[in-house]
Amino acid sequence: MVKVYSVKIENLEYNICDALPFLSEERKYRIKKMRQTSDQIRSIVAETMIRLLIMREYNIKNKKIRLSFNDYGKPFLEGVPNFNFNLSHSGSYILCSTSKHPVGIDVEKVNHINLDVAKHFFTKEEIAFINKADTGIRVERFYSIWTAKESYIKFLGRGLSVPLTSFGIKIDNNSISISNEEFNQKKHFPCYFKSYDKFDKYKVTLCSKSHNQPDAIYEIEYNKLFEEFMKLVYRN
């Protein structure tokens, strides 16, 4: 079964740097290169979140958790082949999806943007889908397509070796699918999409091999995340 978790960064009571020594060396290196404090916070929360979920699910000690990356940069848990996960963050939210099969998730804060950017990443059919909507809905449609595309790319685990323009997203009555006219789906895994509108001014789309997708997102309160994480770290 696919599961989706979220953490909202707010009301910080715990010093997030306390968790830093218990994260991977790769994460520490990436955090040091980040200039914005907000990016550092999101990065720490993201790995803390997945480590907590692994400790919960598999009772693996934190020091035994080995997070690696495939050739395209998608992370995976060494030694547990039936555990797949994907992380995404934007604005105040960090999301994580887990499954026994490949999974991808994307969250984006809905901002006012120049829709001409779609010409560089979207198919002609996708652009037409955006433009035929009323002006006030076009930005929403843009982010619906964008998060679906990103979640699919992450589901495949092949990064941008699969160009965003090489396949199309079809949205019909809230149903999301790959457009066969734009992409030969037989070359890739069949997949299912689900969109979530739980968070105001954010778009979230899940892509998974399983059609058994959750209707709800399990929310983990920010401070409780770190409290439980640190307890498990020191207990083990």
Biotite code that builds the C-alpha atoms (Angstrom):
import biotite.structure as struc

atoms = struc.array([
    struc.Atom([0.000, 0.000, 0.000], chain_id="A", res_id=1, res_name="MET", atom_name="CA", element="C"),
    struc.Atom([1.147, 3.507, -0.791], chain_id="A", res_id=2, res_name="VAL", atom_name="CA", element="C"),
    struc.Atom([1.415, 5.961, 2.089], chain_id="A", res_id=3, res_name="LYS", atom_name="CA", element="C"),
    struc.Atom([1.873, 9.735, 2.036], chain_id="A", res_id=4, res_name="VAL", atom_name="CA", element="C"),
    struc.Atom([3.219, 11.807, 4.922], chain_id="A", res_id=5, res_name="TYR", atom_name="CA", element="C"),
    struc.Atom([3.655, 15.553, 5.369], chain_id="A", res_id=6, res_name="SER", atom_name="CA", element="C"),
    struc.Atom([5.440, 17.909, 7.727], chain_id="A", res_id=7, res_name="VAL", atom_name="CA", element="C"),
    struc.Atom([4.777, 21.625, 7.898], chain_id="A", res_id=8, res_name="LYS", atom_name="CA", element="C"),
    struc.Atom([7.641, 23.779, 9.077], chain_id="A", res_id=9, res_name="ILE", atom_name="CA", element="C"),
    struc.Atom([6.158, 25.992, 11.797], chain_id="A", res_id=10, res_name="GLU", atom_name="CA", element="C"),
    struc.Atom([6.398, 26.764, 15.508], chain_id="A", res_id=11, res_name="ASN", atom_name="CA", element="C"),
    struc.Atom([9.978, 25.586, 15.804], chain_id="A", res_id=12, res_name="LEU", atom_name="CA", element="C"),
    struc.Atom([10.668, 24.512, 19.392], chain_id="A", res_id=13, res_name="GLU", atom_name="CA", element="C"),
    struc.Atom([13.538, 22.124, 18.771], chain_id="A", res_id=14, res_name="TYR", atom_name="CA", element="C"),
    struc.Atom([16.959, 23.070, 17.485], chain_id="A", res_id=15, res_name="ASN", atom_name="CA", element="C"),
    struc.Atom([17.019, 21.275, 14.154], chain_id="A", res_id=16, res_name="ILE", atom_name="CA", element="C"),
    struc.Atom([20.815, 21.282, 14.159], chain_id="A", res_id=17, res_name="CYS", atom_name="CA", element="C"),
    struc.Atom([20.655, 18.686, 16.938], chain_id="A", res_id=18, res_name="ASP", atom_name="CA", element="C"),
    struc.Atom([19.563, 16.166, 14.326], chain_id="A", res_id=19, res_name="ALA", atom_name="CA", element="C"),
    struc.Atom([22.347, 17.003, 11.864], chain_id="A", res_id=20, res_name="LEU", atom_name="CA", element="C"),
    struc.Atom([25.020, 14.654, 13.335], chain_id="A", res_id=21, res_name="PRO", atom_name="CA", element="C"),
    struc.Atom([22.648, 11.715, 12.811], chain_id="A", res_id=22, res_name="PHE", atom_name="CA", element="C"),
    struc.Atom([22.080, 12.311, 9.100], chain_id="A", res_id=23, res_name="LEU", atom_name="CA", element="C"),
    struc.Atom([24.074, 10.988, 6.142], chain_id="A", res_id=24, res_name="SER", atom_name="CA", element="C"),
    struc.Atom([27.408, 12.489, 5.137], chain_id="A", res_id=25, res_name="GLU", atom_name="CA", element="C"),
    struc.Atom([25.918, 13.246, 1.726], chain_id="A", res_id=26, res_name="GLU", atom_name="CA", element="C"),
    struc.Atom([23.145, 15.286, 3.352], chain_id="A", res_id=27, res_name="ARG", atom_name="CA", element="C"),
    struc.Atom([25.594, 17.167, 5.570], chain_id="A", res_id=28, res_name="LYS", atom_name="CA", element="C"),
    struc.Atom([27.710, 18.049, 2.535], chain_id="A", res_id=29, res_name="TYR", atom_name="CA", element="C"),
    struc.Atom([24.697, 19.314, 0.593], chain_id="A", res_id=30, res_name="ARG", atom_name="CA", element="C"),
    struc.Atom([23.470, 21.383, 3.536], chain_id="A", res_id=31, res_name="ILE", atom_name="CA", element="C"),
    struc.Atom([26.862, 23.092, 3.911], chain_id="A", res_id=32, res_name="LYS", atom_name="CA", element="C"),
    struc.Atom([26.616, 24.255, 0.294], chain_id="A", res_id=33, res_name="LYS", atom_name="CA", element="C"),
    struc.Atom([23.166, 25.801, 0.787], chain_id="A", res_id=34, res_name="MET", atom_name="CA", element="C"),
    struc.Atom([23.137, 29.564, 1.293], chain_id="A", res_id=35, res_name="ARG", atom_name="CA", element="C"),
    struc.Atom([19.537, 29.964, 2.438], chain_id="A", res_id=36, res_name="GLN", atom_name="CA", element="C"),
    struc.Atom([18.618, 28.930, 5.968], chain_id="A", res_id=37, res_name="THR", atom_name="CA", element="C"),
    struc.Atom([15.150, 27.914, 4.746], chain_id="A", res_id=38, res_name="SER", atom_name="CA", element="C"),
    struc.Atom([16.715, 25.438, 2.292], chain_id="A", res_id=39, res_name="ASP", atom_name="CA", element="C"),
    struc.Atom([18.893, 23.995, 5.049], chain_id="A", res_id=40, res_name="GLN", atom_name="CA", element="C"),
    struc.Atom([15.868, 23.514, 7.303], chain_id="A", res_id=41, res_name="ILE", atom_name="CA", element="C"),
    struc.Atom([13.858, 21.755, 4.591], chain_id="A", res_id=42, res_name="ARG", atom_name="CA", element="C"),
    struc.Atom([16.805, 19.489, 3.803], chain_id="A", res_id=43, res_name="SER", atom_name="CA", element="C"),
    struc.Atom([17.314, 18.480, 7.447], chain_id="A", res_id=44, res_name="ILE", atom_name="CA", element="C"),
    struc.Atom([13.598, 17.858, 7.924], chain_id="A", res_id=45, res_name="VAL", atom_name="CA", element="C"),
    struc.Atom([13.404, 15.747, 4.752], chain_id="A", res_id=46, res_name="ALA", atom_name="CA", element="C"),
    struc.Atom([16.078, 13.244, 5.791], chain_id="A", res_id=47, res_name="GLU", atom_name="CA", element="C"),
    struc.Atom([14.959, 13.238, 9.427], chain_id="A", res_id=48, res_name="THR", atom_name="CA", element="C"),
    struc.Atom([11.468, 12.386, 8.199], chain_id="A", res_id=49, res_name="MET", atom_name="CA", element="C"),
    struc.Atom([12.468, 9.407, 6.053], chain_id="A", res_id=50, res_name="ILE", atom_name="CA", element="C"),
    struc.Atom([14.830, 8.085, 8.721], chain_id="A", res_id=51, res_name="ARG", atom_name="CA", element="C"),
    struc.Atom([12.052, 8.219, 11.304], chain_id="A", res_id=52, res_name="LEU", atom_name="CA", element="C"),
    struc.Atom([9.684, 6.349, 8.983], chain_id="A", res_id=53, res_name="LEU", atom_name="CA", element="C"),
    struc.Atom([12.330, 3.679, 8.348], chain_id="A", res_id=54, res_name="ILE", atom_name="CA", element="C"),
    struc.Atom([12.991, 3.236, 12.071], chain_id="A", res_id=55, res_name="MET", atom_name="CA", element="C"),
    struc.Atom([9.247, 2.962, 12.679], chain_id="A", res_id=56, res_name="ARG", atom_name="CA", element="C"),
    struc.Atom([8.553, 0.534, 9.844], chain_id="A", res_id=57, res_name="GLU", atom_name="CA", element="C"),
    struc.Atom([11.574, -1.759, 9.998], chain_id="A", res_id=58, res_name="TYR", atom_name="CA", element="C"),
    struc.Atom([12.987, -1.208, 13.474], chain_id="A", res_id=59, res_name="ASN", atom_name="CA", element="C"),
    struc.Atom([16.365, -0.437, 11.926], chain_id="A", res_id=60, res_name="ILE", atom_name="CA", element="C"),
    struc.Atom([18.740, 1.543, 14.103], chain_id="A", res_id=61, res_name="LYS", atom_name="CA", element="C"),
    struc.Atom([19.496, 4.985, 12.699], chain_id="A", res_id=62, res_name="ASN", atom_name="CA", element="C"),
    struc.Atom([23.236, 4.272, 12.536], chain_id="A", res_id=63, res_name="LYS", atom_name="CA", element="C"),
    struc.Atom([22.453, 1.202, 10.417], chain_id="A", res_id=64, res_name="LYS", atom_name="CA", element="C"),
    struc.Atom([20.387, 3.131, 7.864], chain_id="A", res_id=65, res_name="ILE", atom_name="CA", element="C"),
    struc.Atom([22.265, 3.507, 4.575], chain_id="A", res_id=66, res_name="ARG", atom_name="CA", element="C"),
    struc.Atom([20.699, 5.852, 2.050], chain_id="A", res_id=67, res_name="LEU", atom_name="CA", element="C"),
    struc.Atom([22.198, 5.622, -1.435], chain_id="A", res_id=68, res_name="SER", atom_name="CA", element="C"),
    struc.Atom([21.362, 6.999, -4.880], chain_id="A", res_id=69, res_name="PHE", atom_name="CA", element="C"),
    struc.Atom([20.839, 5.365, -8.243], chain_id="A", res_id=70, res_name="ASN", atom_name="CA", element="C"),
    struc.Atom([22.682, 6.580, -11.340], chain_id="A", res_id=71, res_name="ASP", atom_name="CA", element="C"),
    struc.Atom([20.089, 9.335, -11.819], chain_id="A", res_id=72, res_name="TYR", atom_name="CA", element="C"),
    struc.Atom([20.133, 10.624, -8.251], chain_id="A", res_id=73, res_name="GLY", atom_name="CA", element="C"),
    struc.Atom([17.025, 8.947, -6.836], chain_id="A", res_id=74, res_name="LYS", atom_name="CA", element="C"),
    struc.Atom([17.587, 7.869, -3.222], chain_id="A", res_id=75, res_name="PRO", atom_name="CA", element="C"),
    struc.Atom([16.941, 4.360, -1.956], chain_id="A", res_id=76, res_name="PHE", atom_name="CA", element="C"),
    struc.Atom([17.442, 2.354, 1.227], chain_id="A", res_id=77, res_name="LEU", atom_name="CA", element="C"),
    struc.Atom([20.277, -0.167, 0.985], chain_id="A", res_id=78, res_name="GLU", atom_name="CA", element="C"),
    struc.Atom([19.406, -3.725, 1.946], chain_id="A", res_id=79, res_name="GLY", atom_name="CA", element="C"),
    struc.Atom([15.620, -3.334, 1.828], chain_id="A", res_id=80, res_name="VAL", atom_name="CA", element="C"),
    struc.Atom([14.593, -3.839, -1.837], chain_id="A", res_id=81, res_name="PRO", atom_name="CA", element="C"),
    struc.Atom([10.849, -3.791, -1.140], chain_id="A", res_id=82, res_name="ASN", atom_name="CA", element="C"),
    struc.Atom([10.932, -0.312, 0.380], chain_id="A", res_id=83, res_name="PHE", atom_name="CA", element="C"),
    struc.Atom([10.607, 2.589, -2.030], chain_id="A", res_id=84, res_name="ASN", atom_name="CA", element="C"),
    struc.Atom([10.283, 6.233, -1.072], chain_id="A", res_id=85, res_name="PHE", atom_name="CA", element="C"),
    struc.Atom([10.329, 9.692, -2.550], chain_id="A", res_id=86, res_name="ASN", atom_name="CA", element="C"),
    struc.Atom([10.641, 13.130, -0.989], chain_id="A", res_id=87, res_name="LEU", atom_name="CA", element="C"),
    struc.Atom([9.517, 16.548, -2.167], chain_id="A", res_id=88, res_name="SER", atom_name="CA", element="C"),
    struc.Atom([9.433, 19.967, -0.565], chain_id="A", res_id=89, res_name="HIS", atom_name="CA", element="C"),
    struc.Atom([8.228, 23.434, -1.410], chain_id="A", res_id=90, res_name="SER", atom_name="CA", element="C"),
    struc.Atom([7.545, 26.458, 0.752], chain_id="A", res_id=91, res_name="GLY", atom_name="CA", element="C"),
    struc.Atom([6.560, 25.298, 4.240], chain_id="A", res_id=92, res_name="SER", atom_name="CA", element="C"),
    struc.Atom([5.817, 21.671, 3.352], chain_id="A", res_id=93, res_name="TYR", atom_name="CA", element="C"),
    struc.Atom([7.904, 18.521, 3.088], chain_id="A", res_id=94, res_name="ILE", atom_name="CA", element="C"),
    struc.Atom([6.156, 15.414, 1.732], chain_id="A", res_id=95, res_name="LEU", atom_name="CA", element="C"),
    struc.Atom([7.218, 11.794, 1.633], chain_id="A", res_id=96, res_name="CYS", atom_name="CA", element="C"),
    struc.Atom([5.580, 8.868, -0.157], chain_id="A", res_id=97, res_name="SER", atom_name="CA", element="C"),
    struc.Atom([6.430, 5.242, 0.607], chain_id="A", res_id=98, res_name="THR", atom_name="CA", element="C"),
    struc.Atom([5.517, 1.968, -1.085], chain_id="A", res_id=99, res_name="SER", atom_name="CA", element="C"),
    struc.Atom([6.711, -1.568, -1.828], chain_id="A", res_id=100, res_name="LYS", atom_name="CA", element="C"),
    struc.Atom([6.859, -0.496, -5.487], chain_id="A", res_id=101, res_name="HIS", atom_name="CA", element="C"),
    struc.Atom([8.244, 2.546, -7.346], chain_id="A", res_id=102, res_name="PRO", atom_name="CA", element="C"),
    struc.Atom([6.668, 5.823, -6.253], chain_id="A", res_id=103, res_name="VAL", atom_name="CA", element="C"),
    struc.Atom([7.077, 9.527, -6.937], chain_id="A", res_id=104, res_name="GLY", atom_name="CA", element="C"),
    struc.Atom([5.566, 12.629, -5.367], chain_id="A", res_id=105, res_name="ILE", atom_name="CA", element="C"),
    struc.Atom([5.780, 16.343, -6.044], chain_id="A", res_id=106, res_name="ASP", atom_name="CA", element="C"),
    struc.Atom([4.552, 19.360, -4.096], chain_id="A", res_id=107, res_name="VAL", atom_name="CA", element="C"),
    struc.Atom([4.687, 22.894, -5.442], chain_id="A", res_id=108, res_name="GLU", atom_name="CA", element="C"),
    struc.Atom([3.617, 26.186, -3.929], chain_id="A", res_id=109, res_name="LYS", atom_name="CA", element="C"),
    struc.Atom([1.202, 27.879, -6.330], chain_id="A", res_id=110, res_name="VAL", atom_name="CA", element="C"),
    struc.Atom([2.713, 31.230, -7.271], chain_id="A", res_id=111, res_name="ASN", atom_name="CA", element="C"),
    struc.Atom([1.757, 33.666, -9.992], chain_id="A", res_id=112, res_name="HIS", atom_name="CA", element="C"),
    struc.Atom([4.091, 32.963, -12.900], chain_id="A", res_id=113, res_name="ILE", atom_name="CA", element="C"),
    struc.Atom([4.557, 33.819, -16.534], chain_id="A", res_id=114, res_name="ASN", atom_name="CA", element="C"),
    struc.Atom([2.784, 30.955, -18.269], chain_id="A", res_id=115, res_name="LEU", atom_name="CA", element="C"),
    struc.Atom([5.075, 31.305, -21.279], chain_id="A", res_id=116, res_name="ASP", atom_name="CA", element="C"),
    struc.Atom([7.477, 29.058, -19.352], chain_id="A", res_id=117, res_name="VAL", atom_name="CA", element="C"),
    struc.Atom([5.170, 26.171, -20.272], chain_id="A", res_id=118, res_name="ALA", atom_name="CA", element="C"),
    struc.Atom([6.416, 26.395, -23.871], chain_id="A", res_id=119, res_name="LYS", atom_name="CA", element="C"),
    struc.Atom([9.782, 25.011, -22.738], chain_id="A", res_id=120, res_name="HIS", atom_name="CA", element="C"),
    struc.Atom([8.487, 22.017, -20.744], chain_id="A", res_id=121, res_name="PHE", atom_name="CA", element="C"),
    struc.Atom([4.949, 21.164, -21.883], chain_id="A", res_id=122, res_name="PHE", atom_name="CA", element="C"),
    struc.Atom([3.503, 19.542, -24.980], chain_id="A", res_id=123, res_name="THR", atom_name="CA", element="C"),
    struc.Atom([1.237, 21.432, -27.372], chain_id="A", res_id=124, res_name="LYS", atom_name="CA", element="C"),
    struc.Atom([-1.797, 19.569, -26.004], chain_id="A", res_id=125, res_name="GLU", atom_name="CA", element="C"),
    struc.Atom([-0.906, 20.506, -22.440], chain_id="A", res_id=126, res_name="GLU", atom_name="CA", element="C"),
    struc.Atom([-0.481, 24.147, -23.374], chain_id="A", res_id=127, res_name="ILE", atom_name="CA", element="C"),
    struc.Atom([-3.832, 24.098, -25.156], chain_id="A", res_id=128, res_name="ALA", atom_name="CA", element="C"),
    struc.Atom([-5.430, 22.589, -22.029], chain_id="A", res_id=129, res_name="PHE", atom_name="CA", element="C"),
    struc.Atom([-4.110, 25.522, -19.989], chain_id="A", res_id=130, res_name="ILE", atom_name="CA", element="C"),
    struc.Atom([-5.037, 28.234, -22.485], chain_id="A", res_id=131, res_name="ASN", atom_name="CA", element="C"),
    struc.Atom([-8.630, 27.124, -23.018], chain_id="A", res_id=132, res_name="LYS", atom_name="CA", element="C"),
    struc.Atom([-9.383, 27.658, -19.311], chain_id="A", res_id=133, res_name="ALA", atom_name="CA", element="C"),
    struc.Atom([-10.559, 30.943, -17.811], chain_id="A", res_id=134, res_name="ASP", atom_name="CA", element="C"),
    struc.Atom([-7.705, 33.246, -16.869], chain_id="A", res_id=135, res_name="THR", atom_name="CA", element="C"),
    struc.Atom([-8.096, 32.629, -13.141], chain_id="A", res_id=136, res_name="GLY", atom_name="CA", element="C"),
    struc.Atom([-7.770, 28.853, -13.555], chain_id="A", res_id=137, res_name="ILE", atom_name="CA", element="C"),
    struc.Atom([-4.770, 28.719, -15.876], chain_id="A", res_id=138, res_name="ARG", atom_name="CA", element="C"),
    struc.Atom([-2.142, 28.888, -13.146], chain_id="A", res_id=139, res_name="VAL", atom_name="CA", element="C"),
    struc.Atom([-3.907, 26.064, -11.291], chain_id="A", res_id=140, res_name="GLU", atom_name="CA", element="C"),
    struc.Atom([-3.846, 23.929, -14.421], chain_id="A", res_id=141, res_name="ARG", atom_name="CA", element="C"),
    struc.Atom([-0.169, 24.710, -14.949], chain_id="A", res_id=142, res_name="PHE", atom_name="CA", element="C"),
    struc.Atom([0.734, 23.390, -11.498], chain_id="A", res_id=143, res_name="TYR", atom_name="CA", element="C"),
    struc.Atom([-1.525, 20.366, -11.875], chain_id="A", res_id=144, res_name="SER", atom_name="CA", element="C"),
    struc.Atom([0.395, 19.366, -15.003], chain_id="A", res_id=145, res_name="ILE", atom_name="CA", element="C"),
    struc.Atom([3.778, 20.332, -13.573], chain_id="A", res_id=146, res_name="TRP", atom_name="CA", element="C"),
    struc.Atom([3.408, 18.258, -10.386], chain_id="A", res_id=147, res_name="THR", atom_name="CA", element="C"),
    struc.Atom([2.093, 15.294, -12.400], chain_id="A", res_id=148, res_name="ALA", atom_name="CA", element="C"),
    struc.Atom([5.096, 15.454, -14.732], chain_id="A", res_id=149, res_name="LYS", atom_name="CA", element="C"),
    struc.Atom([7.558, 15.763, -11.862], chain_id="A", res_id=150, res_name="GLU", atom_name="CA", element="C"),
    struc.Atom([5.958, 12.931, -9.893], chain_id="A", res_id=151, res_name="SER", atom_name="CA", element="C"),
    struc.Atom([6.139, 10.680, -12.977], chain_id="A", res_id=152, res_name="TYR", atom_name="CA", element="C"),
    struc.Atom([9.803, 11.499, -13.606], chain_id="A", res_id=153, res_name="ILE", atom_name="CA", element="C"),
    struc.Atom([10.541, 10.713, -9.951], chain_id="A", res_id=154, res_name="LYS", atom_name="CA", element="C"),
    struc.Atom([8.471, 7.530, -10.179], chain_id="A", res_id=155, res_name="PHE", atom_name="CA", element="C"),
    struc.Atom([10.658, 6.329, -13.071], chain_id="A", res_id=156, res_name="LEU", atom_name="CA", element="C"),
    struc.Atom([13.780, 7.201, -11.088], chain_id="A", res_id=157, res_name="GLY", atom_name="CA", element="C"),
    struc.Atom([15.606, 8.334, -14.205], chain_id="A", res_id=158, res_name="ARG", atom_name="CA", element="C"),
    struc.Atom([15.814, 12.058, -13.582], chain_id="A", res_id=159, res_name="GLY", atom_name="CA", element="C"),
    struc.Atom([15.833, 14.455, -16.484], chain_id="A", res_id=160, res_name="LEU", atom_name="CA", element="C"),
    struc.Atom([17.122, 11.753, -18.820], chain_id="A", res_id=161, res_name="SER", atom_name="CA", element="C"),
    struc.Atom([13.400, 11.620, -19.611], chain_id="A", res_id=162, res_name="VAL", atom_name="CA", element="C"),
    struc.Atom([12.636, 15.124, -20.964], chain_id="A", res_id=163, res_name="PRO", atom_name="CA", element="C"),
    struc.Atom([9.415, 16.705, -19.707], chain_id="A", res_id=164, res_name="LEU", atom_name="CA", element="C"),
    struc.Atom([8.341, 17.290, -23.306], chain_id="A", res_id=165, res_name="THR", atom_name="CA", element="C"),
    struc.Atom([8.720, 13.602, -24.225], chain_id="A", res_id=166, res_name="SER", atom_name="CA", element="C"),
    struc.Atom([5.383, 12.659, -22.683], chain_id="A", res_id=167, res_name="PHE", atom_name="CA", element="C"),
    struc.Atom([2.056, 14.328, -22.121], chain_id="A", res_id=168, res_name="GLY", atom_name="CA", element="C"),
    struc.Atom([-0.226, 14.555, -19.107], chain_id="A", res_id=169, res_name="ILE", atom_name="CA", element="C"),
    struc.Atom([-3.964, 14.286, -19.685], chain_id="A", res_id=170, res_name="LYS", atom_name="CA", element="C"),
    struc.Atom([-6.344, 15.665, -17.044], chain_id="A", res_id=171, res_name="ILE", atom_name="CA", element="C"),
    struc.Atom([-10.021, 14.885, -17.439], chain_id="A", res_id=172, res_name="ASP", atom_name="CA", element="C"),
    struc.Atom([-12.539, 15.390, -14.624], chain_id="A", res_id=173, res_name="ASN", atom_name="CA", element="C"),
    struc.Atom([-9.751, 15.168, -12.034], chain_id="A", res_id=174, res_name="ASN", atom_name="CA", element="C"),
    struc.Atom([-8.486, 11.932, -13.623], chain_id="A", res_id=175, res_name="SER", atom_name="CA", element="C"),
    struc.Atom([-4.791, 12.078, -14.529], chain_id="A", res_id=176, res_name="ILE", atom_name="CA", element="C"),
    struc.Atom([-3.051, 9.818, -17.032], chain_id="A", res_id=177, res_name="SER", atom_name="CA", element="C"),
    struc.Atom([-0.174, 9.663, -19.511], chain_id="A", res_id=178, res_name="ILE", atom_name="CA", element="C"),
    struc.Atom([-1.220, 10.748, -22.989], chain_id="A", res_id=179, res_name="SER", atom_name="CA", element="C"),
    struc.Atom([-0.565, 7.883, -25.422], chain_id="A", res_id=180, res_name="ASN", atom_name="CA", element="C"),
    struc.Atom([-0.398, 10.369, -28.263], chain_id="A", res_id=181, res_name="GLU", atom_name="CA", element="C"),
    struc.Atom([2.752, 11.900, -26.806], chain_id="A", res_id=182, res_name="GLU", atom_name="CA", element="C"),
    struc.Atom([4.450, 8.935, -25.187], chain_id="A", res_id=183, res_name="PHE", atom_name="CA", element="C"),
    struc.Atom([4.858, 5.238, -25.874], chain_id="A", res_id=184, res_name="ASN", atom_name="CA", element="C"),
    struc.Atom([3.851, 3.985, -22.456], chain_id="A", res_id=185, res_name="GLN", atom_name="CA", element="C"),
    struc.Atom([4.794, 0.386, -23.301], chain_id="A", res_id=186, res_name="LYS", atom_name="CA", element="C"),
    struc.Atom([8.432, 1.299, -22.792], chain_id="A", res_id=187, res_name="LYS", atom_name="CA", element="C"),
    struc.Atom([7.804, 2.197, -19.156], chain_id="A", res_id=188, res_name="HIS", atom_name="CA", element="C"),
    struc.Atom([5.940, 0.951, -16.115], chain_id="A", res_id=189, res_name="PHE", atom_name="CA", element="C"),
    struc.Atom([2.167, 1.456, -15.986], chain_id="A", res_id=190, res_name="PRO", atom_name="CA", element="C"),
    struc.Atom([1.326, 3.956, -13.300], chain_id="A", res_id=191, res_name="CYS", atom_name="CA", element="C"),
    struc.Atom([-1.486, 5.712, -11.473], chain_id="A", res_id=192, res_name="TYR", atom_name="CA", element="C"),
    struc.Atom([-1.811, 9.336, -10.438], chain_id="A", res_id=193, res_name="PHE", atom_name="CA", element="C"),
    struc.Atom([-3.605, 11.011, -7.560], chain_id="A", res_id=194, res_name="LYS", atom_name="CA", element="C"),
    struc.Atom([-3.901, 14.730, -6.901], chain_id="A", res_id=195, res_name="SER", atom_name="CA", element="C"),
    struc.Atom([-4.299, 16.249, -3.444], chain_id="A", res_id=196, res_name="TYR", atom_name="CA", element="C"),
    struc.Atom([-5.682, 19.701, -2.648], chain_id="A", res_id=197, res_name="ASP", atom_name="CA", element="C"),
    struc.Atom([-5.246, 19.415, 1.112], chain_id="A", res_id=198, res_name="LYS", atom_name="CA", element="C"),
    struc.Atom([-2.928, 22.385, 1.532], chain_id="A", res_id=199, res_name="PHE", atom_name="CA", element="C"),
    struc.Atom([-4.064, 25.888, 0.647], chain_id="A", res_id=200, res_name="ASP", atom_name="CA", element="C"),
    struc.Atom([-2.073, 27.388, -2.250], chain_id="A", res_id=201, res_name="LYS", atom_name="CA", element="C"),
    struc.Atom([-0.151, 24.149, -2.856], chain_id="A", res_id=202, res_name="TYR", atom_name="CA", element="C"),
    struc.Atom([-0.477, 21.408, -5.471], chain_id="A", res_id=203, res_name="LYS", atom_name="CA", element="C"),
    struc.Atom([0.456, 17.812, -4.690], chain_id="A", res_id=204, res_name="VAL", atom_name="CA", element="C"),
    struc.Atom([0.496, 14.890, -7.122], chain_id="A", res_id=205, res_name="THR", atom_name="CA", element="C"),
    struc.Atom([1.378, 11.272, -6.368], chain_id="A", res_id=206, res_name="LEU", atom_name="CA", element="C"),
    struc.Atom([2.472, 8.733, -8.985], chain_id="A", res_id=207, res_name="CYS", atom_name="CA", element="C"),
    struc.Atom([2.728, 5.055, -8.099], chain_id="A", res_id=208, res_name="SER", atom_name="CA", element="C"),
    struc.Atom([2.756, 1.580, -9.589], chain_id="A", res_id=209, res_name="LYS", atom_name="CA", element="C"),
    struc.Atom([-0.128, 0.603, -7.306], chain_id="A", res_id=210, res_name="SER", atom_name="CA", element="C"),
    struc.Atom([-3.653, 1.926, -7.786], chain_id="A", res_id=211, res_name="HIS", atom_name="CA", element="C"),
    struc.Atom([-4.194, 1.473, -4.043], chain_id="A", res_id=212, res_name="ASN", atom_name="CA", element="C"),
    struc.Atom([-3.466, 5.113, -3.227], chain_id="A", res_id=213, res_name="GLN", atom_name="CA", element="C"),
    struc.Atom([-4.489, 6.799, 0.024], chain_id="A", res_id=214, res_name="PRO", atom_name="CA", element="C"),
    struc.Atom([-7.238, 9.402, 0.112], chain_id="A", res_id=215, res_name="ASP", atom_name="CA", element="C"),
    struc.Atom([-5.603, 11.181, 3.034], chain_id="A", res_id=216, res_name="ALA", atom_name="CA", element="C"),
    struc.Atom([-2.144, 12.507, 3.811], chain_id="A", res_id=217, res_name="ILE", atom_name="CA", element="C"),
    struc.Atom([-0.831, 11.598, 7.240], chain_id="A", res_id=218, res_name="TYR", atom_name="CA", element="C"),
    struc.Atom([0.411, 14.777, 8.921], chain_id="A", res_id=219, res_name="GLU", atom_name="CA", element="C"),
    struc.Atom([3.368, 14.648, 11.310], chain_id="A", res_id=220, res_name="ILE", atom_name="CA", element="C"),
    struc.Atom([3.615, 17.675, 13.580], chain_id="A", res_id=221, res_name="GLU", atom_name="CA", element="C"),
    struc.Atom([7.001, 19.359, 13.160], chain_id="A", res_id=222, res_name="TYR", atom_name="CA", element="C"),
    struc.Atom([8.180, 19.305, 16.771], chain_id="A", res_id=223, res_name="ASN", atom_name="CA", element="C"),
    struc.Atom([6.871, 15.799, 17.396], chain_id="A", res_id=224, res_name="LYS", atom_name="CA", element="C"),
    struc.Atom([8.903, 14.626, 14.397], chain_id="A", res_id=225, res_name="LEU", atom_name="CA", element="C"),
    struc.Atom([12.143, 15.733, 15.991], chain_id="A", res_id=226, res_name="PHE", atom_name="CA", element="C"),
    struc.Atom([11.135, 14.646, 19.473], chain_id="A", res_id=227, res_name="GLU", atom_name="CA", element="C"),
    struc.Atom([10.408, 11.087, 18.313], chain_id="A", res_id=228, res_name="GLU", atom_name="CA", element="C"),
    struc.Atom([13.458, 10.999, 16.042], chain_id="A", res_id=229, res_name="PHE", atom_name="CA", element="C"),
    struc.Atom([15.866, 11.993, 18.813], chain_id="A", res_id=230, res_name="MET", atom_name="CA", element="C"),
    struc.Atom([14.294, 9.540, 21.263], chain_id="A", res_id=231, res_name="LYS", atom_name="CA", element="C"),
    struc.Atom([14.725, 6.661, 18.822], chain_id="A", res_id=232, res_name="LEU", atom_name="CA", element="C"),
    struc.Atom([18.289, 7.700, 17.993], chain_id="A", res_id=233, res_name="VAL", atom_name="CA", element="C"),
    struc.Atom([19.381, 7.708, 21.626], chain_id="A", res_id=234, res_name="TYR", atom_name="CA", element="C"),
    struc.Atom([17.346, 4.606, 22.483], chain_id="A", res_id=235, res_name="ARG", atom_name="CA", element="C"),
    struc.Atom([19.215, 2.680, 19.823], chain_id="A", res_id=236, res_name="ASN", atom_name="CA", element="C"),
])
